[in-house]
């Protein structure tokens, strides 16, 4: 798991950015959070969440659309506040 967290990618960039801007402890906390998130995702996938999602059918599609709409709204809000 630690090896997967160290593979260069978006998560590594976040850890490096937090380490540079906020210090070593923040970088370690970020890395631990990423590892915990990865482990959670793997456990849920192994537990068969995809089977549950398939069995929900249309409801799962509606939830995905709502999540996508929320992410779009969140991105717009972030960019409006940054500019």
Beta strands, then each sheet from edge to edge (+ up, - down):
end
